[in-house]
Amino acid sequence: MTTVEFVAVEEDWPGPKWQARFGRCAAPYLGWIAREKPERRPSLQECREAIERHMPELAPLYDRLCELVGPDATARRLLSMWCPPPLFGGCSVVVAPSGEPALVRNYDFTPDFFEGTLLKSRWLGRQGAVIAMSEGFFGVLDGMNEAGLALALTFGGRPALGHGFSIPLTLRYVLETCADVPAAVETLRRLPCAMVQNVLLLDRAGRHSTAWLSPDRPPEFVGLGFTTNHQRTVEWLESARFSRTVERATRLAELCKLPGMTADGLREALQQPPFYRTDFAAALGSLYTSVYRPASGMVELHWPGEAPWRHSFGAFQDGSRVVDLGRGAP
């Protein structure tokens, strides 16, 4: 049995709730950052300067989080997400072709490296509040802002590394500063990324774009309404076979062509093979399925055999759910 605690937390500005969650969940993240090779490990000054240079709006937030974690250098490097160690995963994301605009995703990874925190915040307030699955205590796995922009990440399928940010912080920055897909595309175009990543964007008007980001190639933006774990072609064959990225992408393309395919139909499909997986030891277990509806401001978290957990900008409550990830699994 694999159980995971999910928590919903509302806190406009980082304070005691954020600090308490960091204290309970940070150990595996700090161990990950500490494993970085010395020749690649940035100094605290380099971390702070990178945020100031590329994401100056987030600099006061970074300083506030550093105050909350204290003088620990590893914790402060973690929060900057600048030049982190490599980290590879799975995931599938798709935009509903029918019905209201919606972004549906499976997050596939290991529960041993997972915050499980759905955070509603108003850190900058430029685009209203943000509801997002937190990652690294500053970043975002998937989420949306009150202006109506939703997004989610997946691993892009190559092991290339470079000088840049871990993608969760980039997604945080996009949600805090961009109102729609065109603005998000221009922001992603200029930000350096540390690893090969895919990002699917959707706004309340129904516009969508898939970003293929790399540290060693110019970014590409394509009109695909789905993404798994490769970009234009498969370039890391072993990883592709292991994650079944081509099989999942092919199935998503088929689903998107079905007449009347809505977010609910896609969510049901993502909780079945080839999408739903339970290989948690190999970091390819499906931890949750999320549905973001930017026009109505609604987010749903789903698990097989469990009642959905719904939140919105107008109705968000702190709480927790302990989920048996094996219950109802195919």
QUILINMO-V927131 format. One line per field, one symbol per residue. phi: phi as a letter, one per 40 degrees, with the letter a starting at -180 (. if undefined). A space follows every 50 residues. Layout:
phi->???
This chain:
phi->.bbbcbbbbbacbdaccccccdccbcdccccccccccdcbcccccccccc cccbbdccdccdcccccccgcdcccccdccfcfcccababgbbacccbgc dabbabbbabccbacgbcbbaacbgcbgcbbaccaggbcbcaiabcchbb aabacchbccbaciccddcdcdccccbbcacdcccccccbccbcbcbbbb babccgcaabcbbacbaccbbbcccaabbabcacbbcccccccgcccccc ccccccccdgcbcccccccccbccccbbccccgbcccabbbbbcccgbbb bbadgbccbbaaccabbdiabcbccccgcc
